[in-house]
């Protein structure tokens, strides 16, 4: 399969091919000269064509084409419109929902974030798919890095939407004060740690399952959150920039 604009490198496997200038591939009624060939395989670039399935055959003598019944699918070009969340920690593991158009459920459906290796995607619908970010090493002085998220249907041709995902340096919490408070809530908790940069966007707190609620930035090592009303008992206190992880 490939895009209607053409340009896909298609490999046809078989036997008895005769490499040379008369080695052609035919996509419907359009013949193209093979890019390369050997006795058992030929590679051709698909020409432009309207979307849909077309017959594809080959010839070694510029005349007698095979009758194998192969088909090639021309696909409307996919596009990425937006992603959510649009940021996550550089350790990876953020599930990114990609929204756009003309997504097709194929074995070669992948995301690529920046210049990274392809990431297998999970197809949800023609306008929705999900990818999980992988680890990205940031320099010691690098607090964030924005890079484009693109997708491919055939494992070869990628979108060029330039929709950006921002990798953030890892945030960590060392301790909080106070560590207990009244059930009625309303108490301000100081949260100490590292990586609380305002450049990362709004930071949110979650007390157990209650939240998110905005955190107040003080310094890159201190933020403050106000406790909600809760039943008695110990609960986890978590921080997030993207409301996802």
Secondary structure, 3 states (H helix, E strand, C coil): CEECCCCCEEEEECCCCCCCCCCEEEECCEEEECCEECCCEEEEECCCCCCEEEEEEEECCCCCCCCCCCEEEEECCCEEEEEECCEEECCCCCEEEEEEECCCCCCCCEEEECCCCCEECEEEECCEEEEECCCCCCCCCCCEEEEEEEEECCCCCECCCCEEEEEECCCEEEEEECCCCCCCCCCEEEEEEECCCHHHCCCEEEECCEEEEECEEEECCEEEEECCCCCCCCCCEEEECCCCC
